[in-house]
């Protein structure tokens, strides 16, 4: 059954379908951007999962192309489920899984109401997802409900992403959306730790990930007990 989605969320779904349509097209720019994400960004996000979790059942909620989870399965053999509202994102996830010869289950669904019983997964995580919510606390709480360990990775408040916000005002929309998808909210370490704790995460640990140059990310690790 399709989840009930408010009109504002349907509009957001349209935005993400456009984004992943761009990400998955055959233009040289899109191919280079995808290659950059896979070769540069993913290795940093993957390392967080390797450092804080063991092999198990993994849900990437709001997965996008699920590159981090695909690489986790390829390296460690985890059982992966990718959940996203955008069909284009899930098609990219399937293509990545095929490329690396790993099994993957994909589901088109709203991550604010996950269709799984409590504690269904050993790890629930995502990257570059939660900063798009006005109030991420309920979403983090829902992720935590179905997982034993939670990892959230978001852009850090700072000069790098503020620069992106400024520059994208002058770029064509098709290119701008590749960098700043919309409705961005930046946080610092303490702010993000507070959000995860408000969502019910136990033993929360947050740390900065320096991906490249002036662009930093925040990794938040929390547990259900």
Order of alpha helices (4+ residues) and beta strands (2+ residues): alpha-alpha-alpha-beta-alpha-beta-alpha-beta-beta-alpha-beta-alpha-alpha-alpha-beta-beta
